[in-house]
Amino acid sequence: MNFSRVLLLVFACLVALCSVGAAPEPRWKGFKKIEKVGRNIRKGIEKAGPAITILGQAKALGK
């Protein structure tokens, strides 16, 4: 009877130690990826801005 209690206690401690992580991953990791995609799109639009204005002026001259 005592052996089963000791075994149960050891098993409970083992489960508790296995379920605890040293460095949990942040839950907002997905949001950081979405933010990075949005930032890359914004930077791409900023870089393409002068080229788009030049194309618009060239199109206006062609009419």
N, C-alpha and C positions, 0 to 999 in steps of 0.2 A: 504494500500500500504506500509506504513512504517512497519507495523507488519510483513509482508512477508519478508521484507529485514532483519529485526532483527532476525526472525526465520531462515532465510538462513545463516546469520552470525553465529548464535549459532550452527547450524548444521555443518557448515564448521569447526568451532573450535572443536566441538566434534569429527569429523572425523580425524582432525589433531592430536588430543590428543590420540586417540585410535590407530592410525597407528604408533606412535613413541614408540619404546621399550626402556626400561631402560638399558638393557645389551644385545646387539645383539650377537648371536652366531657366532663364527668365521666360515668363509667359508671353511677353510682348515681342518676342523675336520675329514673329510674322509681321507685326506692324512696322518693325524696323526695315524689313525687306520692302514693304509697300512704300514706305517713305523714301527709300533709296531709289526705287523705280520712278517715283514722282520727281525726285530731284534730278535724275538723269534726263527725264523728258523736258523739264524746265530749262536745264542747261543746253540741251539740244536746240530748243526753240530760240534761246538767246543767241546761240551761235549762228543759227540759220536766218535770223532777222535781217541783217544787212543784205544777204543774198536775195531774199524774197523781195525787199524793196527795190533792188536793182532790176530784178525780173519784172516787177510791176511797172517800173519806169520804161523799160524796153518794150513791153507790151503796149503801153500807152503811145510810144513813139511810132509803133508799127501800124496803128489805126489811122 
